[in-house]
Amino acid sequence: MNLQNSLNFSGGPGALPENVLSQLSEEIIKVPGLGISVLGISHRSEWFAEVISELEDNIRALLGLNDKYHVLMLQGGATQQFSMVPMTLLRGKSTAAEYIQTGYWSGKAIPEAKLEGPIRIVWSGDSTSFKRLPTDDELCFSPDAPYMHYISNETVEGLQFQRVLGRNDVPRICDMSSDFLSKPCEFERFSLIYAHAQKNIGPAGITVVVVRDDLIEHSSGKLPSFLDYKTQAKAHSNFNTPPVFAIYAVLLVTRWLLNDIGGLKYMDQINRRKAELLYGLIDESDGFFQGRANTADRSLMNVVFKLPKPELERRFITESQAAGFSGLSGHRAIGGLRASIYNAVTIAAVEELMNFMDVFWRKSVRS
Ligand SMILES: *Cc1c(COP(=O)(O)O)cnc(C)c1O
């Protein structure tokens, strides 16, 4: 097995841009102008204060946010946000928070919220094996909910919303872990957005939380300081020792998005092209590659599919690895195959994957 970095289709931790990786590899030894390794720089240094401040500015610029929003870099992954959101907004409440259950990850958020207060599942895709998303007609939201929570892109099943859900008079909370910074969106319609870095924007270790002022004001002051958005906002993501390296890596990714790609509009064009290519091949394969998601709800980030026989899938994985590809197995919860085409996966890499798939298909049908 000789895997190639450029052919990493992993669901997460995912691919990162080559120029970011090479800059990081140099700076692990020595940051120019500083002379020491990025792994050994104090989080109380002036250098790191500048890193945080540039990263906050870059994320605000990419999302087009006004100054009512705080940008926080927190630890504990998206999973900690499954708890921090209801701790802040649901504890002690008698009206139900609303959750949309569209797949594996939204299903993980629900029991955590139940520990804090009442919840109502607005819609669940359970009975249709999470193969599609709800239409607007199927969603009835309450004006009294403390907040409404959903996941913009279900990473495991490969389902993605292309619209903003919910009411404008109820705080809208979204887990964007697997499509954050992949496309433009009306970000100011959200009260809180969270996205861990390790799918689309960096290494594991940090979660970006974009939160509007008024929501932070909700904080009761009775939460552990570490789990209180207010403390974290006041400390500019430097309340305790943060993962300096992971935060720096995300800064480099945001620079790449702004300077090399030209912003989310152009990132979206590239991402759409990649998805169009792969789904195109799947649709033209006479049922050999079988896409999982309802066509209209297909994710532009996670292309989930299977083959006619499990034995073929095993062969697909083995042969793809021998050809230098990695990360093409489906999530352990549902099996099958998955090509994650996050921001850093190039159109050229997708074309190489298509060549491989095309050859594999023709060979398997003949034999
Ligand atoms: C991977 C994933 C998670 C889990 O994130 P952790 O950082 O491992 O806690 C949550 N939500 C979504 C949408 C994911 O893709």
PDBQT file of the ligand as one rigid body, heavy atoms in Angstrom, charges set to zero:
ROOT
HETATM    1  C1  LIG A 401     -18.033  14.130  12.517  1.00  0.00    +0.000 C 
HETATM    2  C2  LIG A 401     -19.225  14.923  12.932  1.00  0.00    +0.000 A 
HETATM    3  C3  LIG A 401     -19.536  15.167  14.300  1.00  0.00    +0.000 A 
HETATM    4  C4  LIG A 401     -18.710  14.617  15.436  1.00  0.00    +0.000 C 
HETATM    5  O1  LIG A 401     -17.682  15.491  15.718  1.00  0.00    +0.000 OA
HETATM    6  P1  LIG A 401     -16.575  15.312  16.862  1.00  0.00    +0.000 P 
HETATM    7  O2  LIG A 401     -15.669  16.485  16.622  1.00  0.00    +0.000 OA
HETATM    8  O3  LIG A 401     -15.916  14.001  16.659  1.00  0.00    +0.000 OA
HETATM    9  O4  LIG A 401     -17.263  15.429  18.161  1.00  0.00    +0.000 OA
HETATM   10  C5  LIG A 401     -20.630  15.962  14.578  1.00  0.00    +0.000 A 
HETATM   11  N1  LIG A 401     -21.395  16.497  13.604  1.00  0.00    +0.000 NA
HETATM   12  C6  LIG A 401     -21.129  16.276  12.296  1.00  0.00    +0.000 A 
HETATM   13  C7  LIG A 401     -22.008  16.885  11.252  1.00  0.00    +0.000 C 
HETATM   14  C8  LIG A 401     -20.051  15.485  11.933  1.00  0.00    +0.000 A 
HETATM   15  O5  LIG A 401     -19.786  15.266  10.625  1.00  0.00    +0.000 OA
ENDROOT
TORSDOF 0
